[in-house]
Amino acid sequence: MSQSEFIEYSREMEEELYSQTHSHLNKKFKEISSFATEVFRKKFWNTESGLPRQWNRVEESEIERLYKDYKNEVIKLIKIVS
């Protein structure tokens, strides 16, 4: 194998490695995003005991607090993972 062939082969390997790594990371980030969304939905839409919230009985200020609390919780989860 000549030096130019080796260099070309090395470049191809590098490009393939980069492409596969990039693709794999994108897939994992999408999975993390889906997981975080699911955690938020379960916690926001359901009570601590797992029952659906009865929104007509919840004050608007409480809804805002719940939203912010669970949003921050999910952000912390994402930061831990990344």
Secondary structure, DSSP 4 states (H G I P E B T S, - for coil): --HHHHHHHHHHHHHHHHHHHHHHHHHHHHHHHHHHHHHHHHHHHB-TTSPBP-GGGS-HHHHHHHHHHHHHHHHHHHHHH-
